Amino acid sequence: METGKRPFGWPLLVALTNGRSRIPDDRLEFAVRGKVVLVTGSSYGIGEATAKRLARAGATVLLLARTAEQLEIVAEEIRAAGGKAFVYPANLADPAAIEAVVAKVLAEHGHVDVLVSNAGKSIRRSVADSYQRFHDIERTNSVNYLGPAKLVLELLPSMRERGSGHIVNVSTAGVRTPPLARWSAYLASKSAFDMWLRCVSQEVRDDGVTTSTVYMGLVHTRMSSPTPELNSLPGLSPEQAADQVCSAVADRPHNITPPFVRPADALGNLFRVPTDRLFEQYFRLTNRARKDDQ
């Protein structure tokens, strides 16, 4: 929805559905100045906005994503504004690449104080369209679950040895709400890493390593734009989403959750069967509409 067409009260609607968190600059600066923060998926969207905000607050930002050229653009913008940024191109779907990039990071910076696990791959496809596309599930899991888990495993020994570290998982509100047709591969992969990290956090907290999960609501980015239904819904800008991530970095809460998630989660569990049936009807109606348009 274009800005000029938004109805009265749109900012309030965005806040009520997706949450709003504006961490003061001084508090963020106190938490991250001089710290080394690794941000994955930092070439665009939430990751880019998060890296820039952290750099403005005085953090040394390590940018990790696949596209070296775009990472260099982001890094130059950070440096031009007086910040510190270093580029580390790597494919999170490649375990060997993760091992190599972490070794390089630790060799050049000694340690990582904070990992912002933000990189993700979105996919919206019905199971009928997935019969011959099992690779979609494999790729989605590689980027959303296996890659992030491997990255954490590579960084944890250093964090535990130092007795200090924080991991921020930029997840999705969809893992806390009732399941929705066409999002099976995406939500399953994000749910897997969410549960994996929550289990791991119980083992490493005594060693000084903490975790936070941001159950992000809708954010209007390059990743969400191909889905027409999402474009007209109230959502955050990348900068607003970055505020939530930076709050997780500075305050280290267990989680940050949009206001609508907890009641939706409770109602979905309490009325699981009727909720599933309701979404089944939604799928049938939208599927029929798509066929009629073809």
C-alpha positions as CSV (number, residue, x, y, z in Angstrom):
1,M,0.0,0.0,0.0
2,E,1.5,3.3,-1.0
3,T,2.0,6.0,1.7
4,G,-0.6,8.4,0.2
5,K,-3.3,5.7,0.2
6,R,-2.8,4.7,3.8
7,P,-5.9,5.3,6.0
8,F,-6.0,7.4,9.1
9,G,-4.5,5.7,12.1
10,W,-2.2,3.5,10.0
11,P,0.9,4.0,12.2
12,L,-1.1,2.9,15.2
13,L,-2.4,-0.2,13.4
14,V,1.2,-1.1,12.5
15,A,2.3,-0.7,16.1
16,L,-0.6,-2.8,17.4
17,T,-0.1,-5.7,15.0
18,N,3.7,-5.7,14.6
19,G,5.0,-3.9,17.7
20,R,7.2,-0.8,17.8
21,S,10.4,-0.4,19.7
22,R,12.7,2.6,19.5
23,I,15.7,2.1,21.6
24,P,17.3,5.4,22.6
25,D,20.6,6.1,20.9
26,D,22.5,6.5,24.2
27,R,21.4,3.2,25.6
28,L,22.3,1.4,22.4
29,E,25.7,3.2,22.3
30,F,26.4,2.2,26.0
31,A,25.7,-1.5,25.1
32,V,27.6,-1.8,21.8
33,R,30.4,0.8,21.6
34,G,33.6,-1.0,21.0
35,K,31.9,-4.4,20.6
36,V,32.3,-6.7,17.6
37,V,28.9,-7.5,16.1
38,L,28.5,-10.0,13.2
39,V,25.3,-9.5,11.2
40,T,24.2,-12.1,8.7
41,G,22.0,-11.1,5.7
42,S,23.4,-7.6,6.0
43,S,23.4,-6.7,2.3
44,Y,19.8,-5.7,2.2
45,G,16.6,-5.1,4.3
46,I,16.6,-5.7,8.1
47,G,20.2,-6.8,8.2
48,E,21.5,-3.7,6.4
49,A,19.4,-1.4,8.5
50,T,20.5,-3.2,11.7
51,A,24.2,-3.0,10.7
52,K,24.0,0.7,10.0
53,R,22.3,1.5,13.3
54,L,24.8,-0.6,15.3
55,A,27.7,1.1,13.5
56,R,26.3,4.6,14.3
57,A,26.2,3.5,17.9
58,G,29.9,2.7,17.9
59,A,30.0,-1.1,17.2
60,T,32.5,-2.7,14.9
61,V,30.2,-4.3,12.4
62,L,31.0,-7.5,10.5
63,L,28.8,-7.8,7.4
64,L,28.1,-11.3,6.2
65,A,26.1,-12.3,3.1
66,R,26.6,-14.0,-0.3
67,T,27.0,-10.9,-2.5
68,A,30.4,-9.2,-2.0
69,E,29.6,-6.2,-4.2
70,Q,26.5,-5.3,-2.2
71,L,28.2,-5.8,1.1
72,E,31.0,-3.4,0.0
73,I,28.3,-0.8,-0.8
74,V,26.8,-1.1,2.6
75,A,30.3,-1.0,4.2
76,E,31.3,2.1,2.4
77,E,28.1,3.9,3.5
78,I,28.9,2.9,7.1
79,R,32.5,4.1,6.8
80,A,31.4,7.4,5.1
81,A,29.2,8.0,8.2
82,G,32.2,7.5,10.5
83,G,31.5,3.8,11.4
84,K,33.6,0.7,11.3
85,A,32.5,-2.1,8.9
86,F,34.2,-5.2,7.5
87,V,33.0,-7.4,4.7
88,Y,32.9,-11.2,4.9
89,P,31.2,-12.8,1.8
90,A,29.9,-16.3,2.5
91,N,27.1,-18.7,1.6
92,L,25.3,-19.9,4.7
93,A,24.2,-22.9,2.8
94,D,27.8,-24.1,2.6
95,P,29.2,-25.5,5.9
96,A,32.8,-25.4,4.6
97,A,32.3,-21.7,3.8
98,I,31.0,-21.0,7.3
99,E,34.0,-22.7,8.9
100,A,36.4,-20.7,6.7
101,V,34.7,-17.3,7.3
102,V,34.5,-17.8,11.1
103,A,38.2,-18.7,11.2
104,K,39.0,-15.6,9.3
105,V,36.8,-13.4,11.5
106,L,38.4,-14.8,14.7
107,A,41.9,-14.4,13.2
108,E,41.2,-10.8,12.3
109,H,39.1,-9.6,15.3
110,G,39.9,-12.1,18.0
111,H,36.3,-12.7,19.0
112,V,32.6,-11.9,18.3
113,D,30.6,-10.2,21.1
114,V,27.2,-10.4,19.4
115,L,25.9,-12.6,16.5
116,V,22.8,-11.3,14.8
117,S,21.4,-14.3,12.9
118,N,19.3,-12.5,10.4
119,A,19.8,-14.1,7.0
120,G,16.8,-16.0,5.7
121,K,15.1,-17.4,2.7
122,S,11.4,-17.0,2.2
123,I,9.3,-19.3,0.1
124,R,5.5,-19.4,-0.4
125,R,4.4,-22.4,-2.5
126,S,1.6,-25.0,-2.2
127,V,2.5,-28.6,-1.8
128,A,0.9,-29.4,-5.1
129,D,3.5,-27.1,-6.7
130,S,6.3,-28.7,-4.8
131,Y,6.1,-32.3,-5.9
132,Q,9.1,-32.0,-8.2
133,R,10.8,-29.3,-6.2
134,F,12.2,-31.0,-3.1
135,H,15.2,-28.8,-3.5
136,D,13.1,-25.9,-2.3
137,I,12.8,-27.5,1.1
138,E,16.5,-28.4,1.1
139,R,17.6,-24.8,0.2
140,T,15.2,-23.2,2.7
141,N,16.4,-25.4,5.5
142,S,20.1,-24.8,4.6
143,V,19.7,-21.0,4.9
144,N,17.1,-20.8,7.7
145,Y,18.2,-23.7,10.0
146,L,21.3,-25.6,9.1
147,G,23.5,-22.7,8.1
148,P,22.6,-20.6,11.2
149,A,23.1,-23.6,13.5
150,K,26.5,-24.3,11.9
151,L,27.5,-20.6,12.4
152,V,26.5,-20.7,16.1
153,L,28.4,-24.0,16.6
154,E,31.5,-22.3,15.1
155,L,31.3,-19.2,17.3
156,L,30.2,-20.8,20.6
157,P,33.6,-22.3,21.6
158,S,35.2,-18.8,21.5
159,M,32.2,-17.2,23.3
160,R,32.1,-19.8,26.1
161,E,35.9,-19.7,26.6
162,R,35.7,-15.9,27.0
163,G,32.6,-16.2,29.2
164,S,30.7,-13.7,27.2
165,G,28.5,-13.6,24.1
166,H,25.0,-12.9,22.9
167,I,23.1,-14.4,20.0
168,V,20.1,-12.7,18.5
169,N,17.8,-14.8,16.3
170,V,15.7,-12.8,13.9
171,S,12.8,-15.2,13.5
172,T,9.2,-14.7,12.4
173,A,6.0,-14.4,14.2
174,G,4.7,-17.2,12.0
175,V,6.5,-19.8,14.2
176,R,4.3,-18.7,17.1
177,T,0.9,-18.5,15.4
178,P,-1.3,-21.2,13.8
179,P,0.2,-22.8,10.6
180,L,-0.8,-21.3,7.3
181,A,-1.1,-23.1,3.9
182,R,1.7,-22.4,1.3
183,W,4.2,-21.5,4.0
184,S,5.2,-25.0,5.0
185,A,8.9,-25.0,4.0
186,Y,9.6,-21.6,5.3
187,L,7.8,-21.9,8.7
188,A,9.2,-25.4,9.3
189,S,12.8,-24.2,8.8
190,K,12.4,-21.1,10.9
191,S,10.7,-23.2,13.7
192,A,13.5,-25.7,13.6
193,F,16.2,-23.1,14.3
194,D,14.0,-21.4,16.9
195,M,13.6,-24.6,18.9
196,W,17.3,-25.6,18.4
197,L,18.6,-22.3,19.7
198,R,16.2,-22.3,22.7
199,C,17.5,-25.8,23.7
200,V,21.1,-24.7,23.2
201,S,20.5,-21.5,25.3
202,Q,19.8,-23.7,28.4
203,E,23.3,-25.3,28.1
204,V,25.3,-22.1,27.5
205,R,23.8,-19.5,29.8
206,D,26.0,-20.6,32.8
207,D,29.0,-19.9,30.5
208,G,28.0,-16.3,30.0
209,V,26.4,-16.7,26.6
210,T,22.8,-15.5,26.3
211,T,20.2,-15.6,23.5
212,S,17.3,-13.4,22.3
213,T,14.7,-14.2,19.7
214,V,12.9,-11.5,17.8
215,Y,9.6,-13.0,16.5
216,M,9.4,-10.4,13.8
217,G,6.0,-9.3,12.4
218,L,5.5,-8.3,8.8
219,V,8.3,-6.2,7.4
220,H,8.1,-4.7,3.9
221,T,11.3,-5.7,2.3
222,R,12.5,-7.3,-1.0
223,M,11.7,-10.7,0.6
224,S,8.1,-9.9,1.2
225,S,7.4,-7.9,-1.9
226,P,6.7,-10.9,-4.3
227,T,3.7,-11.8,-2.2
228,P,0.8,-9.5,-3.2
229,E,-1.3,-10.3,-0.2
230,L,1.3,-9.0,2.2
231,N,1.9,-5.7,0.4
232,S,-1.4,-4.2,1.5
233,L,-1.1,-5.3,5.2
234,P,0.3,-3.1,8.0
235,G,4.0,-3.8,8.3
236,L,7.2,-2.3,9.6
237,S,9.9,-0.6,7.5
238,P,13.4,-2.2,7.7
239,E,14.5,0.6,9.9
240,Q,11.7,0.0,12.3
241,A,12.4,-3.7,12.3
242,A,16.1,-2.9,13.0
243,D,15.1,-1.0,16.1
244,Q,13.6,-4.2,17.5
245,V,16.8,-6.1,16.7
246,C,18.9,-3.5,18.3
247,S,16.7,-3.6,21.4
248,A,17.5,-7.3,21.5
249,V,21.2,-6.7,21.2
250,A,21.3,-4.0,23.9
251,D,18.7,-5.3,26.4
252,R,19.2,-9.1,25.9
253,P,15.5,-10.1,26.5
254,H,14.4,-13.7,26.2
255,N,12.3,-12.6,23.3
256,I,10.6,-9.7,21.5
257,T,7.1,-10.6,20.4
258,P,4.5,-8.5,18.5
259,P,1.3,-7.8,20.4
260,F,-1.0,-10.0,18.2
261,V,1.2,-13.1,18.6
262,R,0.4,-14.2,22.1
263,P,-3.4,-14.1,21.8
264,A,-3.2,-15.7,18.4
265,D,-0.9,-18.5,19.8
266,A,-3.2,-19.1,22.7
267,L,-6.4,-19.2,20.7
268,G,-4.7,-21.3,18.0
269,N,-3.8,-23.9,20.6
270,L,-7.2,-23.7,22.4
271,F,-9.2,-24.0,19.2
272,R,-6.7,-26.0,17.1
273,V,-9.2,-27.9,15.0
274,P,-11.5,-25.0,14.1
275,T,-8.5,-22.9,13.4
276,D,-7.1,-25.4,11.0
277,R,-10.5,-25.8,9.3
278,L,-10.7,-22.0,9.0
279,F,-7.3,-21.8,7.2
280,E,-8.3,-24.8,5.1
281,Q,-11.3,-22.8,3.8
282,Y,-9.0,-19.8,3.2
283,F,-6.7,-21.9,1.1
284,R,-9.6,-23.4,-0.9
285,L,-11.0,-19.9,-1.6
286,T,-7.7,-18.3,-2.6
287,N,-6.7,-21.4,-4.6
288,R,-10.0,-21.3,-6.5
289,A,-9.5,-17.6,-7.2
290,R,-6.0,-18.1,-8.6
291,K,-7.3,-20.8,-10.9
292,D,-10.1,-18.5,-12.1
293,D,-7.6,-15.8,-12.9
294,Q,-5.5,-18.1,-15.0
